[in-house]
């Protein structure tokens, strides 16, 4: 297996810091794979697992290599979880009560760590998590340029069409939205950069660490991190005068009302929504209203292909195919 100089990659240095010494070989082997790892799963009493999106790998500590087989696989201990959590929180877990309540931490480098365990509730609401037994490390990765082919179809003079990206989970909506935000904020020789406001409720677009985005969203982008989408959109409109709003995974009624308010204010919007097909999208109550009123002028439909690639279809304001 060919090794890579992963220690010099800023995105992986933090993973090296938080992992126990006896598991650093697992990291090095994982980042030497041809496909970049997407997730690392740790569950007490279960095999340590690395997922590349197209396949899963286990760790054989005796052979010091990744394996596809459970035989000789390394099983995660409570001590492994405790050490990882302590290092992630810099031994001050109490300082991350808000993040624990939400069920995840974002660490330096932009990696998002999902956390599960015993919930401590107060008045019917989750107060914090105890006895943390499950971790899902989603490895940060940007695909700069993935929006190159579609961005020209979204331009409207020096502005941009109101655009909604939809697909089934895991097809790359967030990744595409992130790159479109970066490019709109950056601008180029033909188009000026735009002021972009991003509402990052789940810390997946900017992946802020101590308030600073770990992902590149461009030089003219302001981020409202870990804030409900509906509230964040209104706050950015009032305080940061964005020309474009970027928001991931629109869903609840409050989201729709905030979108309509933003569009009535003259702000442009690029967002994402779950949808398996054009037919399903037409059945969504709020989208039917938006179609009738012409709120969105472009729709992007993403679909995974059998060869692990991605197909992007561009539709007009009536959900008719453009290309």
Phi, psi and omega per residue, in radians:
X1 nan 2.216 -3.106
X2 -1.289 2.285 -3.140
X3 -1.572 2.694 3.072
X4 -2.097 2.759 3.141
X5 -1.463 1.131 -2.973
X6 -1.211 -0.369 -3.102
X7 -1.141 -0.399 -3.113
X8 -1.581 -0.015 3.119
X9 -1.500 2.051 -3.088
X10 -1.039 -0.486 -3.120
X11 -1.273 -0.339 -3.083
X12 -1.916 -0.198 -3.109
X13 -1.054 -0.682 -3.117
X14 -1.203 -0.597 3.072
X15 -1.112 -0.698 3.096
X16 -1.066 -0.648 -3.094
X17 -1.217 -0.667 -3.016
X18 -1.527 -0.323 -3.085
X19 -1.393 2.474 3.057
X20 -1.010 2.651 -3.067
X21 -0.993 -0.692 -3.053
X22 -1.292 -0.066 3.117
X23 -2.005 0.094 3.139
X24 -1.158 -0.524 3.071
X25 -1.108 -0.603 3.073
X26 -1.073 -0.764 3.111
X27 -1.093 -0.821 -3.080
X28 -1.080 -0.721 3.114
X29 -1.155 -0.661 -3.133
X30 -1.120 -0.717 -3.114
X31 -1.466 0.005 3.013
X32 -1.642 -0.084 3.107
X33 -1.169 2.712 3.104
X34 -1.105 -0.706 3.093
X35 -1.623 2.317 3.139
X36 -1.197 2.334 3.108
X37 -1.058 2.529 3.097
X38 -1.850 -0.690 -3.103
X39 -2.466 2.581 2.954
X40 -2.130 2.166 -3.100
X41 -1.906 2.264 3.060
X42 -2.204 2.160 3.111
X43 -2.340 2.232 -3.111
X44 -1.004 2.228 3.117
X45 1.415 0.120 3.135
X46 -2.168 2.831 -3.099
X47 -1.137 2.466 2.974
X48 -1.133 2.272 -2.967
X49 -2.299 2.393 3.062
X50 -2.089 2.290 -3.101
X51 -2.065 2.205 3.114
X52 -1.695 -0.003 -3.065
X53 1.680 -0.530 3.109
X54 -2.067 0.017 3.132
X55 -3.071 2.703 -3.137
X56 -1.914 2.553 3.136
X57 -2.286 2.538 3.033
X58 -1.943 2.984 -3.102
X59 -1.967 2.181 3.053
X60 -1.785 1.762 -3.064
X61 -1.202 -0.462 3.122
X62 -1.192 -0.855 3.128
X63 -1.445 -0.185 -3.100
X64 0.938 0.892 3.124
X65 -2.679 2.814 3.058
X66 -1.348 2.641 -3.124
X67 -2.493 2.716 3.072
X68 -1.588 -0.081 -2.998
X69 -1.964 2.551 -3.140
X70 -1.266 -0.427 3.127
X71 -1.032 2.225 -3.127
X72 1.235 0.179 3.129
X73 -1.200 2.603 3.109
X74 -1.382 2.319 3.113
X75 -1.832 2.332 -3.045
X76 -1.263 2.382 3.113
X77 -1.803 2.872 3.066
X78 -1.072 -0.630 3.134
X79 -1.119 -0.629 3.084
X80 -1.055 -0.840 -3.139
X81 -1.086 -0.795 -3.111
X82 -1.072 -0.719 -3.141
X83 -1.174 -0.731 3.117
X84 -1.087 -0.810 -3.116
X85 -1.124 -0.708 3.126
X86 -1.094 -0.758 -3.128
X87 -1.242 -0.651 3.107
X88 -1.078 -0.679 -3.097
X89 -1.617 0.134 -3.095
X90 0.910 0.719 3.055
X91 1.070 0.462 3.091
X92 -2.383 1.088 -3.052
X93 -1.061 -0.536 -3.127
X94 -1.062 -0.433 -3.119
X95 -1.317 -0.126 -3.093
X96 -2.010 0.539 -3.109
X97 -1.041 -0.708 -3.136
X98 -1.096 -0.763 -3.140
X99 -1.147 -0.712 3.122
X100 -1.087 -0.671 3.115
X101 -1.069 -0.610 3.115
X102 -1.413 -0.277 3.073
X103 1.605 0.248 3.089
X104 -2.770 2.750 2.991
X105 -2.117 2.579 2.963
X106 -1.920 2.166 -3.087
X107 -1.858 2.950 -3.119
X108 -0.983 2.427 -3.042
X109 1.734 -0.222 3.091
X110 1.578 0.109 -3.136
X111 -1.288 2.359 -3.102
X112 -1.838 2.136 -3.063
X113 -1.909 1.894 3.040
X114 -1.319 2.470 -3.038
X115 -2.264 2.383 3.049
X116 -2.443 2.640 -3.122
X117 3.091 -2.545 3.132
X118 -1.537 2.110 -3.135
X119 -1.439 2.348 3.034
X120 -1.785 2.037 -3.039
X121 -1.902 2.632 3.100
X122 -2.485 2.121 -3.104
X123 0.968 0.664 3.090
X124 1.416 0.017 3.136
X125 -2.020 2.587 3.106
X126 -1.226 2.153 3.119
X127 -1.599 -0.753 3.119
X128 -2.901 -3.091 3.079
X129 -2.075 2.439 3.056
X130 -2.203 2.941 3.120
X131 0.836 0.926 -3.128
X132 -1.099 2.126 -3.033
X133 -2.199 -0.120 -3.052
X134 -2.424 2.299 3.095
X135 -2.282 2.437 3.038
X136 -2.227 1.818 -3.120
X137 -1.588 1.888 3.091
X138 -1.581 1.976 -2.989
X139 -1.357 2.204 -3.100
X140 -1.140 2.392 3.097
X141 -2.762 2.180 3.113
X142 -1.796 2.519 3.058
X143 -2.041 1.332 -3.117
X144 -1.138 2.300 -3.134
X145 1.711 -0.089 -3.099
X146 -1.204 -0.269 3.104
X147 -1.666 0.061 -3.072
X148 -0.956 -0.768 -3.007
X149 -1.278 -0.453 -3.066
X150 -1.744 -0.401 -3.052
X151 -0.992 -0.725 3.115
X152 -1.010 -0.510 -3.136
X153 -1.374 -0.195 -3.103
X154 -1.787 -0.135 -3.115
X155 -1.308 2.437 3.047
X156 -2.309 1.528 -3.011
X157 1.084 -2.276 3.100
X158 -1.513 0.108 3.113
X159 -2.006 -2.684 -3.085
X160 -2.575 2.587 3.069
X161 -1.212 2.554 2.952
X162 -1.093 2.166 -2.940
X163 -2.290 2.390 3.073
X164 -2.124 2.181 3.137
X165 -1.770 2.271 3.126
X166 -2.415 2.626 3.126
X167 -3.033 3.059 2.974
X168 -1.305 2.853 3.130
X169 -1.025 2.477 3.037
X170 1.480 0.122 -3.119
X171 -1.579 -0.128 3.043
X172 1.871 0.383 3.138
X173 -1.034 -0.846 -3.076
X174 -1.137 -0.720 3.133
X175 -1.078 -0.759 3.126
X176 -1.167 -0.773 3.130
X177 -1.036 -0.747 -3.139
X178 -1.032 -0.753 -3.107
X179 -1.265 -0.621 3.089
X180 -1.125 -0.712 3.073
X181 -1.043 -0.817 -3.125
X182 -1.034 -0.800 -3.074
X183 -1.226 -0.681 3.109
X184 -1.145 -0.677 3.129
X185 -1.206 -0.660 -3.093
X186 -1.298 -0.748 -3.044
X187 1.306 3.124 3.097
X188 -2.681 -2.941 -3.087
X189 -1.125 -0.462 -3.079
X190 -1.607 -0.607 -3.059
X191 -2.217 2.435 3.097
X192 -1.261 2.685 3.045
X193 -1.194 2.605 -3.102
X194 -1.961 2.643 3.019
X195 -1.335 2.113 -3.079
X196 -2.060 2.322 3.031
X197 -1.898 2.234 -3.085
X198 -2.026 2.219 3.007
X199 -1.751 1.949 -3.007
X200 -1.979 1.266 -3.022
X201 -1.025 -0.687 -3.083
X202 -1.846 0.262 3.081
X203 0.978 0.628 -3.128
X204 -1.788 -0.483 -3.133
X205 -1.340 -1.014 -3.111
X206 -1.564 -0.470 -3.066
X207 0.914 1.014 -3.090
X208 -1.195 2.430 3.019
X209 -2.195 2.073 -3.041
X210 0.957 0.644 3.077
X211 1.486 -0.074 -3.081
X212 -1.880 2.165 3.118
X213 -1.033 2.312 3.060
X214 -1.597 -0.323 3.040
X215 -1.735 2.651 -3.104
X216 -1.459 1.892 3.088
X217 -1.898 0.228 3.084
X218 1.646 2.854 -3.008
X219 -1.417 -0.171 -3.085
X220 -2.060 0.553 -3.062
X221 -1.966 2.318 3.049
X222 -1.961 2.431 -3.024
X223 -2.100 2.287 2.949
X224 -1.804 1.812 -2.982
X225 -1.622 2.512 3.043
X226 0.953 0.649 -3.095
X227 -2.091 2.400 3.064
X228 -0.913 2.443 -3.008
X229 -1.002 -0.812 -3.072
X230 -1.096 -0.770 3.130
X231 -1.198 -0.716 -3.112
X232 -1.104 -0.685 3.120
X233 -1.083 -0.781 -3.127
X234 -1.166 -0.696 3.139
X235 -1.112 -0.749 3.140
X236 -1.162 -0.698 3.114
X237 -1.056 -0.670 -3.098
X238 -1.363 -0.514 -2.958
X239 -1.929 -0.498 -2.972
X240 -2.059 0.006 3.118
X241 0.746 0.981 -3.139
X242 -1.235 2.599 2.987
X243 -1.512 -0.477 3.130
X244 -2.369 2.420 3.001
X245 -1.872 2.373 3.045
X246 -2.024 2.207 -3.078
X247 -2.537 2.391 -3.047
X248 -1.797 2.436 2.989
X249 0.996 1.146 3.014
X250 -1.167 2.482 -3.100
X251 -2.722 -1.056 -3.021
X252 -1.326 2.924 -3.120
X253 -1.043 -0.682 3.138
X254 -1.086 -0.604 3.097
X255 -1.085 -0.811 -3.110
X256 -1.092 -0.718 -3.141
X257 -1.129 -0.685 3.116
X258 -1.175 -0.659 3.093
X259 -1.064 -0.808 -3.129
X260 -1.108 -0.690 3.103
X261 -1.076 -0.797 -3.124
X262 -1.082 -0.752 -3.113
X263 -1.201 -0.616 3.082
X264 -1.182 -0.431 3.113
X265 -1.400 -0.091 3.123
X266 1.608 0.020 3.090
X267 -1.371 2.480 3.044
X268 -1.479 2.766 -3.062
X269 -2.490 2.386 2.974
X270 -2.184 2.087 -3.086
X271 -2.398 3.053 3.091
X272 -2.208 2.779 3.135
X273 -2.714 2.538 3.061
X274 -1.249 2.385 3.081
X275 -2.997 2.176 -3.074
X276 -1.378 -0.416 -3.063
X277 -2.790 2.935 3.075
X278 -1.111 -0.687 -3.131
X279 -1.081 -0.732 3.111
X280 -1.123 -0.709 -3.124
X281 -1.083 -0.658 -3.121
X282 -1.159 -0.353 -3.132
X283 -1.518 -0.177 3.141
X284 -1.262 2.194 -3.011
X285 -0.967 -0.840 -3.088
X286 -1.222 -0.624 -3.141
X287 -1.166 -0.616 3.080
X288 -1.047 -0.682 3.101
X289 -1.174 -0.728 3.130
X290 -1.122 -0.664 3.102
X291 -1.095 -0.747 -3.133
X292 -1.096 -0.677 -3.085
X293 -1.626 -0.086 3.087
X294 1.200 0.567 -3.125
X295 -1.088 -0.791 -3.133
X296 -1.788 2.358 -3.071
X297 -1.793 -0.289 3.084
X298 -2.416 2.482 3.045
X299 -2.228 2.426 3.079
X300 -2.036 2.145 3.108
X301 -1.871 2.094 -3.120
X302 -1.819 2.434 3.123
X303 -2.492 2.333 3.057
X304 -1.270 2.434 3.074
X305 -1.751 2.867 -3.089
X306 -1.119 -0.476 -3.133
X307 -1.494 0.305 3.125
X308 1.304 0.019 3.065
X309 -1.406 -2.956 -3.085
X310 -2.426 2.364 3.101
X311 -1.860 2.369 3.127
X312 -2.122 2.138 3.068
X313 -1.882 2.423 -3.137
X314 -1.907 2.269 -3.103
X315 -2.148 2.738 -3.140
X316 -1.544 -2.944 -3.043
X317 -1.186 -0.230 3.109
X318 -1.829 0.246 -3.115
X319 1.062 0.662 3.030
X320 -1.825 2.487 -3.069
X321 -1.090 2.267 2.964
X322 -1.724 -0.809 3.117
X323 -2.913 nan nan
